[in-house]
Amino acid sequence: MRELLFVCCTPGRKDDTVAIRSLVKFPGQRSLFFEQMSTRHASCYNYVLNQVAKPDQIVVFVRDDTLISDLFVQEKLNQAVDVLGFAVVGVAGASTFNLHENQPATLWNQAPPENLSGAIEYAERGMQCTWRCFGSAPARCVVLDNSFLAVDPRRIGAVRFEERFETHFHMLDFCLTAHFAGLMLGTTNVYVNRKPEDMLANPHFQAAQSIFRSKWRDRLRA
């Protein structure tokens, strides 16, 4: 069974992240944190793929606000990669993706409900948590949620993160690049909990969205 290498970028210290609370519970796996990183997530991820990752590992890029509470995460990812043949694995995704530029935000889950897969628990204010069940998993997808993205170094070849997308859209762009390179993407039922995002108020999101739409407009226009 292949070892997992968890990779996380955070603008602060790793000991202050939600992610570290779950990763310390997997002592048999490796983790690599990039601290004080408010930008340049994509370049850090490429560094891992180019210089750190080994062929006998599965690399898991996880957001710093994501809690992984699944004791069988290693088994599930190994099955997704080595049995189902997925080169890129997430916890939620969509089997179709089109650009809807009339929408204020471009999101992976704007596909019809029947094309969605997976589930995520969102940590709301206080102690309340809300499950968002998108559809059955595992399932083939073309795009995946950015909270948890596992990559098989043996299969991805030259596919890498676009470094113009420093903190937003790098995951979505990576998935589309992998899909159009002929790789298989899909979901698995790993349990994660994360904070919801208010992206529209973030100027970095808006700037990245403009670049993303310009890059993919001709290929993915709805």
Secondary structure as GFF3:
##gff-version 3
##sequence-region A 1 222
A	DSSP	beta_strand	3	9	.	.	.	ID=ss1
A	DSSP	three_ten_helix	14	16	.	.	.	ID=ss2
A	DSSP	alpha_helix	18	23	.	.	.	ID=ss3
A	DSSP	beta_strand	30	34	.	.	.	ID=ss4
A	DSSP	alpha_helix	41	47	.	.	.	ID=ss5
A	DSSP	pi_helix	48	52	.	.	.	ID=ss6
A	DSSP	beta_strand	57	62	.	.	.	ID=ss7
A	DSSP	beta_strand	67	68	.	.	.	ID=ss8
A	DSSP	alpha_helix	73	78	.	.	.	ID=ss9
A	DSSP	pi_helix	79	83	.	.	.	ID=ss10
A	DSSP	beta_strand	88	90	.	.	.	ID=ss11
A	DSSP	beta_strand	92	94	.	.	.	ID=ss12
A	DSSP	three_ten_helix	113	115	.	.	.	ID=ss13
A	DSSP	beta_strand	116	123	.	.	.	ID=ss14
A	DSSP	beta_strand	129	135	.	.	.	ID=ss15
A	DSSP	beta_strand	140	141	.	.	.	ID=ss16
A	DSSP	beta_strand	143	144	.	.	.	ID=ss17
A	DSSP	beta_strand	148	151	.	.	.	ID=ss18
A	DSSP	alpha_helix	170	180	.	.	.	ID=ss19
A	DSSP	beta_strand	185	187	.	.	.	ID=ss20
A	DSSP	beta_strand	192	194	.	.	.	ID=ss21
A	DSSP	alpha_helix	203	220	.	.	.	ID=ss22
###
